[in-house]
Amino acid sequence: MATTSSVANNVREARKAILETSGDIQSDLQTLQIEFKRLAEQVGNIVSDKGSAAWERARPSVEGVVSDAQEKGREAIDAARDVTDNFVDAIDKSIKNRPYTTLAFFAVVGFVLGATWRR
């Protein structure tokens, strides 16, 4: 019974890490959306002015917004990779310590997911 609780604890820890990181990713994506809206407004202003002088004045600002958006995107991808790595590490540790319990646990999870998928 202790082996089942150990696997469950590992899964809970991995799930907690995923939930924490998903909140960070969501906030990063919201920030990214705001940055893109600001960029769209600036580009719209440039197009409406139709002047190369306006473009030259706005270029550093637009490039800064694009750079910030790219950085936020990279951070979101890195956070997702960290969560995946933590989850895989937890599963590997569980498999090494208690292979049969882990197999039984994931068989039950697979059965439950399969049963709910059919409905």
CNS distance restraints for C-alpha pairs under 8 A (distance, minus, plus):
assign (resid   1 and name CA) (resid   5 and name CA) 6.51 0.50 0.50
assign (resid   2 and name CA) (resid   6 and name CA) 6.15 0.50 0.50
assign (resid   3 and name CA) (resid   7 and name CA) 6.31 0.50 0.50
assign (resid   3 and name CA) (resid  98 and name CA) 6.57 0.50 0.50
assign (resid   3 and name CA) (resid 101 and name CA) 6.47 0.50 0.50
assign (resid   4 and name CA) (resid   8 and name CA) 6.10 0.50 0.50
assign (resid   4 and name CA) (resid 101 and name CA) 6.08 0.50 0.50
assign (resid   4 and name CA) (resid 102 and name CA) 7.70 0.50 0.50
assign (resid   4 and name CA) (resid 105 and name CA) 7.66 0.50 0.50
assign (resid   5 and name CA) (resid   9 and name CA) 5.96 0.50 0.50
assign (resid   6 and name CA) (resid  10 and name CA) 6.23 0.50 0.50
assign (resid   6 and name CA) (resid  94 and name CA) 7.81 0.50 0.50
assign (resid   7 and name CA) (resid  11 and name CA) 6.18 0.50 0.50
assign (resid   7 and name CA) (resid  94 and name CA) 5.94 0.50 0.50
assign (resid   7 and name CA) (resid  98 and name CA) 7.94 0.50 0.50
assign (resid   7 and name CA) (resid 101 and name CA) 7.46 0.50 0.50
assign (resid   7 and name CA) (resid 102 and name CA) 6.44 0.50 0.50
assign (resid   7 and name CA) (resid 105 and name CA) 7.89 0.50 0.50
assign (resid   8 and name CA) (resid  12 and name CA) 6.03 0.50 0.50
assign (resid   9 and name CA) (resid  13 and name CA) 6.09 0.50 0.50
assign (resid  10 and name CA) (resid  14 and name CA) 6.22 0.50 0.50
assign (resid  10 and name CA) (resid  90 and name CA) 5.78 0.50 0.50
assign (resid  10 and name CA) (resid  91 and name CA) 7.38 0.50 0.50
assign (resid  10 and name CA) (resid  94 and name CA) 7.12 0.50 0.50
assign (resid  11 and name CA) (resid  15 and name CA) 6.02 0.50 0.50
assign (resid  11 and name CA) (resid  87 and name CA) 7.88 0.50 0.50
assign (resid  11 and name CA) (resid  90 and name CA) 7.12 0.50 0.50
assign (resid  11 and name CA) (resid  91 and name CA) 7.58 0.50 0.50
assign (resid  12 and name CA) (resid  16 and name CA) 6.02 0.50 0.50
assign (resid  13 and name CA) (resid  17 and name CA) 6.25 0.50 0.50
assign (resid  14 and name CA) (resid  18 and name CA) 6.21 0.50 0.50
assign (resid  14 and name CA) (resid  83 and name CA) 7.84 0.50 0.50
assign (resid  14 and name CA) (resid  86 and name CA) 6.51 0.50 0.50
assign (resid  14 and name CA) (resid  87 and name CA) 5.05 0.50 0.50
assign (resid  14 and name CA) (resid  90 and name CA) 6.62 0.50 0.50
assign (resid  15 and name CA) (resid  19 and name CA) 6.16 0.50 0.50
assign (resid  15 and name CA) (resid  87 and name CA) 7.73 0.50 0.50
assign (resid  16 and name CA) (resid  20 and name CA) 6.16 0.50 0.50
assign (resid  17 and name CA) (resid  21 and name CA) 6.10 0.50 0.50
assign (resid  17 and name CA) (resid  83 and name CA) 6.43 0.50 0.50
assign (resid  17 and name CA) (resid  86 and name CA) 7.68 0.50 0.50
assign (resid  18 and name CA) (resid  22 and name CA) 5.91 0.50 0.50
assign (resid  18 and name CA) (resid  83 and name CA) 5.57 0.50 0.50
assign (resid  18 and name CA) (resid  84 and name CA) 7.99 0.50 0.50
assign (resid  18 and name CA) (resid  87 and name CA) 7.94 0.50 0.50
assign (resid  19 and name CA) (resid  23 and name CA) 6.37 0.50 0.50
assign (resid  20 and name CA) (resid  24 and name CA) 6.66 0.50 0.50
assign (resid  21 and name CA) (resid  25 and name CA) 6.12 0.50 0.50
assign (resid  21 and name CA) (resid  79 and name CA) 6.46 0.50 0.50
assign (resid  21 and name CA) (resid  80 and name CA) 7.21 0.50 0.50
assign (resid  21 and name CA) (resid  83 and name CA) 6.77 0.50 0.50
assign (resid  22 and name CA) (resid  26 and name CA) 6.03 0.50 0.50
assign (resid  22 and name CA) (resid  80 and name CA) 7.74 0.50 0.50
assign (resid  23 and name CA) (resid  27 and name CA) 6.27 0.50 0.50
assign (resid  24 and name CA) (resid  28 and name CA) 6.13 0.50 0.50
assign (resid  24 and name CA) (resid  76 and name CA) 7.86 0.50 0.50
assign (resid  24 and name CA) (resid  79 and name CA) 7.99 0.50 0.50
assign (resid  25 and name CA) (resid  29 and name CA) 6.03 0.50 0.50
assign (resid  25 and name CA) (resid  76 and name CA) 5.31 0.50 0.50
assign (resid  25 and name CA) (resid  79 and name CA) 7.08 0.50 0.50
assign (resid  25 and name CA) (resid  80 and name CA) 7.66 0.50 0.50
assign (resid  26 and name CA) (resid  30 and name CA) 6.16 0.50 0.50
assign (resid  27 and name CA) (resid  31 and name CA) 6.18 0.50 0.50
assign (resid  28 and name CA) (resid  32 and name CA) 6.07 0.50 0.50
assign (resid  28 and name CA) (resid  72 and name CA) 6.17 0.50 0.50
assign (resid  28 and name CA) (resid  73 and name CA) 7.70 0.50 0.50
assign (resid  28 and name CA) (resid  75 and name CA) 7.94 0.50 0.50
assign (resid  28 and name CA) (resid  76 and name CA) 6.52 0.50 0.50
assign (resid  29 and name CA) (resid  33 and name CA) 6.09 0.50 0.50
assign (resid  29 and name CA) (resid  72 and name CA) 7.58 0.50 0.50
assign (resid  29 and name CA) (resid  73 and name CA) 7.62 0.50 0.50
assign (resid  29 and name CA) (resid  76 and name CA) 7.56 0.50 0.50
assign (resid  30 and name CA) (resid  34 and name CA) 6.29 0.50 0.50
assign (resid  31 and name CA) (resid  35 and name CA) 6.19 0.50 0.50
assign (resid  31 and name CA) (resid  72 and name CA) 7.87 0.50 0.50
assign (resid  32 and name CA) (resid  36 and name CA) 6.20 0.50 0.50
assign (resid  32 and name CA) (resid  69 and name CA) 5.49 0.50 0.50
assign (resid  32 and name CA) (resid  72 and name CA) 6.42 0.50 0.50
assign (resid  32 and name CA) (resid  73 and name CA) 7.43 0.50 0.50
assign (resid  33 and name CA) (resid  37 and name CA) 6.24 0.50 0.50
assign (resid  34 and name CA) (resid  38 and name CA) 6.25 0.50 0.50
assign (resid  35 and name CA) (resid  39 and name CA) 6.16 0.50 0.50
assign (resid  35 and name CA) (resid  65 and name CA) 6.28 0.50 0.50
assign (resid  35 and name CA) (resid  66 and name CA) 7.94 0.50 0.50
assign (resid  35 and name CA) (resid  68 and name CA) 7.74 0.50 0.50
assign (resid  35 and name CA) (resid  69 and name CA) 6.38 0.50 0.50
assign (resid  36 and name CA) (resid  40 and name CA) 6.05 0.50 0.50
assign (resid  36 and name CA) (resid  65 and name CA) 7.63 0.50 0.50
assign (resid  36 and name CA) (resid  66 and name CA) 7.86 0.50 0.50
assign (resid  36 and name CA) (resid  69 and name CA) 7.29 0.50 0.50
assign (resid  37 and name CA) (resid  41 and name CA) 6.23 0.50 0.50
assign (resid  38 and name CA) (resid  42 and name CA) 6.27 0.50 0.50
assign (resid  38 and name CA) (resid  65 and name CA) 7.85 0.50 0.50
assign (resid  39 and name CA) (resid  43 and name CA) 6.11 0.50 0.50
assign (resid  39 and name CA) (resid  62 and name CA) 6.19 0.50 0.50
assign (resid  39 and name CA) (resid  65 and name CA) 6.38 0.50 0.50
assign (resid  39 and name CA) (resid  66 and name CA) 7.50 0.50 0.50
assign (resid  40 and name CA) (resid  44 and name CA) 5.98 0.50 0.50
assign (resid  41 and name CA) (resid  45 and name CA) 6.18 0.50 0.50
assign (resid  42 and name CA) (resid  46 and name CA) 6.24 0.50 0.50
assign (resid  42 and name CA) (resid  58 and name CA) 7.51 0.50 0.50
assign (resid  42 and name CA) (resid  62 and name CA) 7.10 0.50 0.50
assign (resid  43 and name CA) (resid  47 and name CA) 6.15 0.50 0.50
assign (resid  43 and name CA) (resid  62 and name CA) 7.74 0.50 0.50
assign (resid  44 and name CA) (resid  48 and name CA) 6.08 0.50 0.50
assign (resid  45 and name CA) (resid  49 and name CA) 6.15 0.50 0.50
assign (resid  46 and name CA) (resid  50 and name CA) 6.14 0.50 0.50
assign (resid  46 and name CA) (resid  51 and name CA) 7.21 0.50 0.50
assign (resid  46 and name CA) (resid  54 and name CA) 6.10 0.50 0.50
assign (resid  46 and name CA) (resid  55 and name CA) 5.88 0.50 0.50
assign (resid  46 and name CA) (resid  58 and name CA) 7.52 0.50 0.50
assign (resid  47 and name CA) (resid  51 and name CA) 7.76 0.50 0.50
assign (resid  49 and name CA) (resid  54 and name CA) 6.78 0.50 0.50
assign (resid  50 and name CA) (resid  54 and name CA) 7.56 0.50 0.50
assign (resid  51 and name CA) (resid  55 and name CA) 6.49 0.50 0.50
assign (resid  52 and name CA) (resid  56 and name CA) 6.15 0.50 0.50
assign (resid  53 and name CA) (resid  57 and name CA) 6.27 0.50 0.50
assign (resid  54 and name CA) (resid  58 and name CA) 6.13 0.50 0.50
assign (resid  55 and name CA) (resid  59 and name CA) 5.71 0.50 0.50
assign (resid  56 and name CA) (resid  60 and name CA) 7.81 0.50 0.50
assign (resid  58 and name CA) (resid  62 and name CA) 6.14 0.50 0.50
assign (resid  59 and name CA) (resid  63 and name CA) 5.96 0.50 0.50
assign (resid  60 and name CA) (resid  64 and name CA) 6.02 0.50 0.50
assign (resid  61 and name CA) (resid  65 and name CA) 6.31 0.50 0.50
assign (resid  62 and name CA) (resid  66 and name CA) 6.19 0.50 0.50
assign (resid  63 and name CA) (resid  67 and name CA) 6.01 0.50 0.50
assign (resid  64 and name CA) (resid  68 and name CA) 6.11 0.50 0.50
assign (resid  65 and name CA) (resid  69 and name CA) 6.10 0.50 0.50
assign (resid  66 and name CA) (resid  70 and name CA) 6.14 0.50 0.50
assign (resid  67 and name CA) (resid  71 and name CA) 6.21 0.50 0.50
assign (resid  68 and name CA) (resid  72 and name CA) 6.21 0.50 0.50
assign (resid  69 and name CA) (resid  73 and name CA) 6.20 0.50 0.50
assign (resid  70 and name CA) (resid  74 and name CA) 6.23 0.50 0.50
assign (resid  71 and name CA) (resid  75 and name CA) 6.19 0.50 0.50
assign (resid  72 and name CA) (resid  76 and name CA) 6.18 0.50 0.50
assign (resid  73 and name CA) (resid  77 and name CA) 6.28 0.50 0.50
assign (resid  74 and name CA) (resid  78 and name CA) 6.12 0.50 0.50
assign (resid  75 and name CA) (resid  79 and name CA) 6.11 0.50 0.50
assign (resid  76 and name CA) (resid  80 and name CA) 6.25 0.50 0.50
assign (resid  77 and name CA) (resid  81 and name CA) 6.24 0.50 0.50
assign (resid  78 and name CA) (resid  82 and name CA) 6.20 0.50 0.50
assign (resid  79 and name CA) (resid  83 and name CA) 6.34 0.50 0.50
assign (resid  80 and name CA) (resid  84 and name CA) 6.25 0.50 0.50
assign (resid  81 and name CA) (resid  85 and name CA) 6.07 0.50 0.50
assign (resid  82 and name CA) (resid  86 and name CA) 6.14 0.50 0.50
assign (resid  83 and name CA) (resid  87 and name CA) 6.13 0.50 0.50
assign (resid  84 and name CA) (resid  88 and name CA) 6.12 0.50 0.50
assign (resid  85 and name CA) (resid  89 and name CA) 6.04 0.50 0.50
assign (resid  86 and name CA) (resid  90 and name CA) 6.18 0.50 0.50
assign (resid  87 and name CA) (resid  91 and name CA) 6.30 0.50 0.50
assign (resid  88 and name CA) (resid  92 and name CA) 6.07 0.50 0.50
assign (resid  89 and name CA) (resid  93 and name CA) 6.07 0.50 0.50
assign (resid  90 and name CA) (resid  94 and name CA) 6.17 0.50 0.50
assign (resid  91 and name CA) (resid  95 and name CA) 6.09 0.50 0.50
assign (resid  92 and name CA) (resid  96 and name CA) 6.16 0.50 0.50
assign (resid  93 and name CA) (resid  97 and name CA) 6.15 0.50 0.50
assign (resid  94 and name CA) (resid  98 and name CA) 5.73 0.50 0.50
assign (resid  94 and name CA) (resid  99 and name CA) 6.90 0.50 0.50
assign (resid  94 and name CA) (resid 102 and name CA) 6.39 0.50 0.50
assign (resid  95 and name CA) (resid  99 and name CA) 4.37 0.50 0.50
assign (resid  95 and name CA) (resid 100 and name CA) 7.84 0.50 0.50
assign (resid  95 and name CA) (resid 102 and name CA) 5.84 0.50 0.50
assign (resid  95 and name CA) (resid 103 and name CA) 7.78 0.50 0.50
assign (resid  98 and name CA) (resid 102 and name CA) 6.12 0.50 0.50
assign (resid  99 and name CA) (resid 103 and name CA) 6.08 0.50 0.50
assign (resid 100 and name CA) (resid 104 and name CA) 6.09 0.50 0.50
assign (resid 101 and name CA) (resid 105 and name CA) 6.04 0.50 0.50
assign (resid 102 and name CA) (resid 106 and name CA) 6.19 0.50 0.50
assign (resid 103 and name CA) (resid 107 and name CA) 6.03 0.50 0.50
assign (resid 104 and name CA) (resid 108 and name CA) 6.25 0.50 0.50
assign (resid 105 and name CA) (resid 109 and name CA) 6.27 0.50 0.50
assign (resid 106 and name CA) (resid 110 and name CA) 5.88 0.50 0.50
assign (resid 107 and name CA) (resid 111 and name CA) 6.09 0.50 0.50
assign (resid 108 and name CA) (resid 112 and name CA) 6.16 0.50 0.50
assign (resid 109 and name CA) (resid 113 and name CA) 6.11 0.50 0.50
assign (resid 110 and name CA) (resid 114 and name CA) 5.92 0.50 0.50
assign (resid 111 and name CA) (resid 115 and name CA) 6.06 0.50 0.50
assign (resid 112 and name CA) (resid 116 and name CA) 6.20 0.50 0.50
assign (resid 113 and name CA) (resid 117 and name CA) 5.95 0.50 0.50
assign (resid 114 and name CA) (resid 118 and name CA) 6.45 0.50 0.50
assign (resid 115 and name CA) (resid 119 and name CA) 6.99 0.50 0.50
